[in-house]
Amino acid sequence: MKEGILIFQKNAALGQVKTRLAATIGDHAALEAYHLLIQYTHDVVAQSSAQKILFFSNHLEQNESKYLKDYRFELQSGSDLGDKMRNAFQMLFDEGYERLVIIGTDCAEITSELISEAFELLMTNEVVIGPAQDGGYYLLGMRSFIPKLFKGIPWSTDQVLALTKEYLTQDEISFALLPVLSDVDFEEDWNKFKHKL
């Protein structure tokens, strides 16, 4: 079975990552925090046998050697987060992938066990969602392409999860939920998790 983990990662640049966190701890500390979150995320996905497809936000990085050899590198394309995720999923499903899971690099609670569980749940569900404490999600998985999940969603708001579940329920598409986790967006989040990274 052809499985893939899509990792959506912002290119790490001073003043352009973790801006809500930077508002209270400063740009340099926020960039350092983001580097730690990135490293944690890649340590987690390294434990999965699925193909890793790393989608950078702005440009492909020059130093690809710091990533595992089984990584593939792509650029995000689209006007907003929904477009970018939809295009990434469509491209890979068109290539014959049978189960795909997407994550970001902001969740310090995600584990390799949760990613394995997500793939397992896709054996019996069309969709799997990892709900985030802030009303979004830290993981989304599908076993077939469902473009509607990326339309009409006010991204980066507390409505993302609720509207996604509403669409799935209305269209009678089976889905499963993983445990609720927190993203690192603000200083209180960072203080909670930084000892772990």
Residue frames as qw, qx, qy, qz and C-alpha x, y, z in Angstrom:
[[0.000, 0.888, 0.459, 0.000, 0.00, 0.00, 0.00],
 [0.435, 0.380, -0.004, 0.816, 1.41, 3.38, -1.05],
 [0.376, -0.823, -0.387, 0.177, 1.36, 5.73, 1.95],
 [0.429, 0.448, -0.068, 0.781, 2.67, 9.25, 2.32],
 [0.343, -0.719, -0.373, 0.475, 3.18, 11.84, 5.04],
 [0.301, 0.722, 0.157, 0.603, 2.94, 15.40, 3.74],
 [0.476, -0.527, -0.297, 0.638, 4.86, 17.85, 5.93],
 [0.200, 0.867, 0.219, 0.400, 3.95, 21.50, 5.39],
 [0.637, -0.450, -0.131, 0.612, 6.91, 23.57, 6.54],
 [0.151, 0.988, 0.018, -0.018, 7.58, 27.30, 6.37],
 [0.668, 0.407, -0.239, 0.575, 11.07, 28.27, 5.26],
 [0.564, -0.657, -0.298, 0.402, 12.71, 29.39, 8.49],
 [0.361, 0.499, 0.040, 0.787, 13.44, 33.11, 8.18],
 [0.236, -0.249, -0.478, 0.809, 13.84, 35.72, 10.90],
 [0.233, 0.257, 0.152, -0.925, 10.61, 37.65, 11.45],
 [0.532, 0.132, -0.475, -0.688, 8.54, 35.36, 9.22],
 [0.584, -0.152, -0.795, -0.066, 7.83, 32.34, 11.41],
 [0.460, -0.482, -0.661, 0.345, 5.87, 31.96, 14.68],
 [0.097, 0.482, 0.042, 0.869, 4.88, 35.62, 14.52],
 [0.572, -0.677, -0.218, -0.410, 2.33, 35.37, 17.35],
 [0.837, -0.379, -0.188, 0.348, 5.00, 33.81, 19.55],
 [0.539, 0.231, -0.028, 0.810, 7.54, 36.42, 18.41],
 [0.161, -0.770, -0.198, -0.584, 5.22, 39.21, 19.57],
 [0.621, -0.761, 0.051, -0.184, 6.15, 38.39, 23.16],
 [0.834, -0.394, 0.226, 0.315, 9.50, 36.55, 23.04],
 [0.022, -0.763, 0.405, 0.504, 11.10, 38.34, 20.08],
 [0.747, 0.541, -0.251, -0.292, 11.96, 37.31, 16.53],
 [0.282, 0.546, -0.784, 0.088, 15.26, 35.58, 17.32],
 [0.351, -0.149, 0.828, -0.411, 13.82, 33.45, 20.12],
 [0.761, 0.335, 0.269, -0.486, 10.79, 32.60, 17.96],
 [0.629, 0.572, -0.488, -0.196, 13.06, 31.49, 15.10],
 [0.045, 0.398, -0.885, 0.239, 15.04, 29.31, 17.50],
 [0.575, 0.064, 0.636, -0.510, 11.78, 27.83, 18.80],
 [0.774, 0.465, -0.054, -0.426, 10.65, 27.11, 15.25],
 [0.410, 0.533, -0.740, -0.035, 13.91, 25.28, 14.47],
 [0.211, -0.198, 0.880, -0.377, 13.33, 23.08, 17.53],
 [0.692, 0.275, 0.399, -0.534, 9.73, 22.36, 16.47],
 [0.667, 0.551, -0.393, -0.311, 10.91, 21.44, 12.97],
 [0.197, 0.434, -0.870, 0.126, 13.53, 19.07, 14.36],
 [0.443, -0.021, 0.750, -0.491, 10.99, 17.47, 16.69],
 [0.752, 0.402, 0.101, -0.512, 8.52, 16.97, 13.83],
 [0.612, 0.535, -0.558, -0.168, 11.12, 15.28, 11.63],
 [0.057, -0.327, 0.896, -0.295, 12.28, 13.06, 14.50],
 [0.617, 0.145, 0.567, -0.527, 8.68, 11.89, 14.87],
 [0.779, 0.492, -0.052, -0.386, 8.01, 11.20, 11.17],
 [0.226, 0.581, -0.778, -0.073, 11.38, 9.44, 10.83],
 [0.355, -0.142, 0.877, -0.290, 9.82, 6.54, 12.74],
 [0.735, 0.410, 0.330, -0.427, 7.19, 5.95, 10.05],
 [0.549, -0.035, 0.709, 0.442, 7.78, 3.72, 7.03],
 [0.440, 0.793, 0.418, -0.050, 5.55, 5.97, 4.86],
 [0.520, 0.400, 0.176, 0.734, 7.11, 8.15, 2.16],
 [0.221, -0.702, -0.272, 0.620, 7.88, 11.62, 3.50],
 [0.370, 0.594, 0.363, 0.615, 7.03, 14.52, 1.18],
 [0.316, -0.542, -0.264, 0.733, 8.26, 17.85, 2.54],
 [0.254, 0.764, 0.418, 0.421, 6.42, 20.86, 1.10],
 [0.368, -0.237, -0.174, 0.882, 8.32, 24.10, 1.67],
 [0.150, 0.789, 0.446, -0.395, 6.40, 27.39, 1.73],
 [0.191, 0.896, -0.094, -0.389, 8.58, 29.64, -0.45],
 [0.472, 0.683, -0.545, -0.121, 11.61, 27.87, -1.90],
 [0.964, -0.053, -0.237, 0.109, 13.41, 24.55, -1.84],
 [0.470, -0.823, 0.301, 0.110, 16.24, 24.59, 0.67],
 [0.442, 0.704, -0.556, -0.030, 19.80, 24.23, -0.56],
 [0.011, -0.409, 0.872, -0.267, 20.92, 21.90, 2.21],
 [0.831, -0.110, -0.239, -0.491, 18.71, 18.84, 1.75],
 [0.569, 0.229, -0.756, 0.229, 21.33, 16.59, 3.37],
 [0.162, -0.235, 0.633, -0.719, 19.99, 17.44, 6.84],
 [0.781, 0.013, 0.139, -0.609, 16.85, 15.45, 6.03],
 [0.709, -0.116, 0.696, -0.008, 16.52, 11.70, 5.77],
 [0.116, -0.239, 0.744, 0.612, 17.42, 10.04, 2.48],
 [0.138, 0.400, 0.885, 0.195, 13.85, 8.86, 1.86],
 [0.129, 0.664, 0.321, -0.662, 12.50, 12.43, 1.74],
 [0.372, 0.496, 0.525, 0.583, 11.03, 14.02, -1.34],
 [0.152, -0.440, -0.186, 0.865, 10.96, 17.81, -1.66],
 [0.179, 0.626, 0.614, 0.447, 8.20, 19.94, -3.19],
 [0.030, 0.039, -0.132, 0.990, 6.97, 23.53, -3.12],
 [0.200, 0.560, 0.691, -0.411, 3.54, 24.52, -1.83],
 [0.040, 0.112, 0.458, 0.881, 1.38, 26.09, -4.54],
 [0.167, -0.667, -0.707, -0.164, -1.87, 27.99, -4.18],
 [0.015, -0.663, -0.038, -0.748, -3.32, 31.27, -2.94],
 [0.500, -0.586, 0.329, -0.546, -4.17, 30.21, 0.62],
 [0.307, -0.349, 0.862, -0.203, -3.63, 27.26, 2.95],
 [0.757, 0.257, 0.492, -0.345, -6.68, 25.44, 1.60],
 [0.670, 0.684, -0.214, -0.196, -5.48, 25.74, -1.99],
 [0.125, 0.657, -0.740, 0.069, -2.01, 24.60, -1.02],
 [0.483, -0.166, 0.819, -0.262, -3.23, 21.53, 0.84],
 [0.783, 0.433, 0.300, -0.330, -5.73, 20.64, -1.88],
 [0.554, 0.721, -0.391, -0.147, -3.07, 20.89, -4.61],
 [0.069, -0.530, 0.835, -0.133, -0.63, 18.77, -2.61],
 [0.625, 0.040, 0.717, -0.307, -3.18, 16.04, -1.92],
 [0.755, 0.566, 0.100, -0.316, -4.39, 16.03, -5.52],
 [0.350, 0.710, -0.601, -0.108, -0.88, 15.72, -6.92],
 [0.154, -0.374, 0.899, -0.169, -0.06, 12.72, -4.74],
 [0.685, 0.221, 0.597, -0.354, -3.38, 10.93, -5.15],
 [0.670, 0.663, -0.148, -0.300, -2.93, 11.37, -8.92],
 [0.226, 0.615, -0.755, -0.003, 0.42, 9.59, -8.52],
 [0.735, -0.036, -0.659, -0.154, -1.28, 6.56, -7.01],
 [0.017, 0.209, -0.728, 0.653, -0.94, 7.11, -3.27],
 [0.455, -0.392, -0.755, -0.264, -3.65, 5.23, -1.37],
 [0.498, -0.762, -0.385, 0.153, -3.42, 6.81, 2.09],
 [0.377, 0.482, -0.123, 0.782, -2.10, 10.29, 2.78],
 [0.464, -0.746, -0.383, 0.284, -1.67, 12.23, 6.02],
 [0.319, 0.665, -0.054, 0.673, -0.71, 15.91, 6.26],
 [0.554, -0.670, -0.312, 0.383, 0.86, 17.63, 9.26],
 [0.165, 0.935, -0.130, 0.287, 2.50, 20.96, 9.97],
 [0.629, 0.194, -0.491, 0.570, 5.50, 21.70, 12.17],
 [0.199, -0.558, 0.184, -0.784, 3.73, 23.45, 15.06],
 [0.824, -0.419, -0.111, -0.365, 2.61, 20.57, 17.26],
 [0.079, 0.566, -0.754, 0.322, 4.99, 19.54, 20.04],
 [0.643, -0.160, 0.598, -0.451, 2.60, 16.82, 21.21],
 [0.846, 0.355, -0.221, -0.330, 2.37, 14.78, 18.02],
 [0.530, -0.447, 0.720, 0.029, 3.92, 11.30, 18.21],
 [0.204, 0.273, -0.837, -0.428, 4.85, 8.53, 15.82],
 [0.139, 0.238, 0.939, -0.204, 2.15, 6.41, 17.48],
 [0.364, 0.600, 0.351, -0.620, -0.52, 8.97, 16.56],
 [0.336, 0.529, -0.496, -0.601, 0.67, 9.01, 12.95],
 [0.067, 0.076, -0.985, -0.136, 0.53, 5.20, 12.86],
 [0.243, 0.415, 0.762, -0.433, -2.96, 5.34, 14.35],
 [0.377, 0.581, -0.035, -0.721, -4.02, 7.81, 11.66],
 [0.308, 0.336, -0.761, -0.461, -2.96, 5.42, 8.90],
 [0.027, 0.123, 0.981, -0.149, -4.68, 2.56, 10.72],
 [0.313, 0.500, 0.516, -0.621, -7.94, 4.53, 11.00],
 [0.379, 0.504, -0.339, -0.698, -7.84, 5.18, 7.24],
 [0.015, 0.043, -0.977, -0.207, -8.33, 1.46, 6.70],
 [0.011, -0.500, -0.862, 0.084, -11.95, 1.83, 7.86],
 [0.066, 0.826, 0.323, -0.458, -12.63, 5.57, 7.43],
 [0.552, 0.715, 0.218, 0.369, -12.41, 7.93, 4.48],
 [0.137, 0.777, -0.195, 0.583, -10.92, 10.71, 6.60],
 [0.672, -0.450, -0.424, 0.408, -9.03, 11.05, 9.87],
 [0.038, 0.842, -0.030, 0.537, -8.61, 14.33, 11.74],
 [0.570, -0.204, -0.487, 0.629, -6.30, 15.32, 14.58],
 [0.130, -0.904, -0.312, -0.263, -8.19, 18.16, 16.31],
 [0.404, 0.242, -0.336, 0.816, -6.19, 21.06, 17.72],
 [0.227, -0.495, -0.607, 0.579, -7.11, 22.83, 20.94],
 [0.008, 0.360, -0.007, -0.933, -7.58, 26.12, 19.05],
 [0.600, 0.527, 0.349, -0.490, -10.37, 24.81, 16.80],
 [0.478, 0.615, -0.509, -0.366, -8.17, 23.82, 13.87],
 [0.994, -0.074, 0.083, -0.014, -6.43, 20.53, 13.23],
 [0.282, -0.724, 0.588, 0.224, -2.84, 19.32, 13.51],
 [0.225, -0.153, 0.906, 0.323, -3.36, 16.36, 11.16],
 [0.711, 0.375, 0.107, -0.585, -5.65, 15.50, 8.28],
 [0.250, -0.224, 0.898, 0.285, -5.64, 12.16, 6.51],
 [0.715, 0.376, 0.030, -0.588, -7.55, 10.83, 3.50],
 [0.569, -0.089, 0.786, 0.224, -7.69, 7.63, 1.50],
 [0.420, 0.529, 0.572, 0.465, -9.20, 9.34, -1.55],
 [0.196, 0.079, 0.042, 0.976, -9.19, 12.91, -2.78],
 [0.078, -0.756, -0.644, 0.087, -11.99, 15.05, -1.27],
 [0.319, 0.325, 0.073, 0.887, -11.49, 18.59, -2.64],
 [0.316, -0.752, -0.358, -0.454, -14.55, 19.97, -0.84],
 [0.688, -0.548, -0.316, 0.356, -12.67, 19.81, 2.47],
 [0.493, -0.187, 0.032, 0.849, -10.54, 22.75, 1.36],
 [0.032, 0.458, 0.396, 0.796, -13.26, 25.10, 0.08],
 [0.382, -0.692, -0.268, -0.550, -15.08, 27.77, 2.07],
 [0.735, -0.459, -0.368, 0.338, -12.97, 27.31, 5.21],
 [0.030, -0.953, 0.149, -0.262, -11.81, 30.44, 7.07],
 [0.816, 0.121, -0.394, 0.405, -8.25, 29.23, 7.65],
 [0.356, 0.170, -0.461, 0.795, -6.42, 30.11, 10.88],
 [0.454, -0.387, 0.097, -0.797, -9.69, 30.55, 12.78],
 [0.315, -0.135, 0.841, -0.418, -11.46, 28.48, 15.43],
 [0.744, 0.306, 0.155, -0.573, -14.04, 27.40, 12.82],
 [0.328, 0.483, -0.748, -0.316, -11.76, 25.13, 10.78],
 [0.041, -0.062, 0.988, -0.136, -12.45, 21.87, 12.62],
 [0.424, 0.368, 0.603, -0.567, -16.18, 22.46, 13.10],
 [0.560, 0.574, -0.149, -0.579, -16.78, 23.29, 9.42],
 [0.245, 0.390, -0.860, -0.220, -14.65, 20.36, 8.26],
 [0.164, 0.097, 0.944, -0.270, -16.67, 17.94, 10.41],
 [0.486, 0.480, 0.337, -0.648, -19.90, 19.57, 9.23],
 [0.481, 0.515, -0.486, -0.517, -19.01, 19.00, 5.56],
 [0.149, 0.213, -0.965, -0.039, -18.09, 15.37, 6.21],
 [0.285, 0.242, 0.801, -0.468, -21.30, 14.72, 8.15],
 [0.518, 0.524, 0.086, -0.670, -23.50, 16.39, 5.53],
 [0.539, 0.495, -0.562, -0.386, -21.92, 14.36, 2.73],
 [0.946, -0.197, 0.159, -0.203, -22.02, 11.17, 4.81],
 [0.607, 0.548, -0.525, 0.236, -18.27, 10.69, 4.53],
 [0.847, -0.461, -0.234, 0.123, -16.91, 8.47, 7.31],
 [0.276, 0.703, -0.404, 0.516, -14.27, 10.04, 9.55],
 [0.771, -0.426, -0.388, 0.272, -12.42, 9.32, 12.77],
 [0.087, -0.926, 0.170, -0.325, -10.89, 11.66, 15.32],
 [0.652, 0.134, -0.522, 0.534, -7.51, 11.44, 17.02],
 [0.438, -0.625, -0.438, 0.474, -6.93, 12.96, 20.50],
 [0.093, 0.972, 0.101, 0.189, -7.06, 16.75, 20.84],
 [0.713, -0.155, -0.079, 0.679, -3.56, 18.29, 20.97],
 [0.064, -0.930, -0.085, 0.353, -2.16, 21.81, 21.25],
 [0.640, 0.587, 0.021, 0.496, -0.14, 23.73, 18.69],
 [0.491, -0.444, -0.140, 0.736, 2.62, 26.10, 19.77],
 [0.247, 0.753, 0.364, 0.489, 1.32, 29.54, 18.84],
 [0.203, -0.892, 0.048, -0.401, 1.78, 31.72, 21.90],
 [0.111, 0.598, -0.657, 0.445, 4.30, 32.13, 24.71],
 [0.661, -0.305, 0.494, -0.475, 2.21, 30.09, 27.17],
 [0.962, 0.237, -0.034, -0.132, 2.20, 27.21, 24.64],
 [0.573, 0.597, -0.480, 0.291, 5.95, 27.45, 24.20],
 [0.220, -0.561, 0.613, -0.511, 6.58, 27.53, 27.96],
 [0.866, -0.121, 0.291, -0.389, 4.51, 24.38, 28.27],
 [0.961, 0.267, 0.076, 0.011, 6.43, 22.39, 25.67],
 [0.350, 0.831, -0.423, 0.096, 9.94, 23.83, 25.28],
 [0.457, -0.557, 0.678, -0.149, 11.42, 21.51, 27.92],
 [0.866, 0.132, 0.470, -0.109, 10.35, 18.57, 25.77],
 [0.704, 0.710, -0.016, 0.009, 12.09, 19.63, 22.55]]
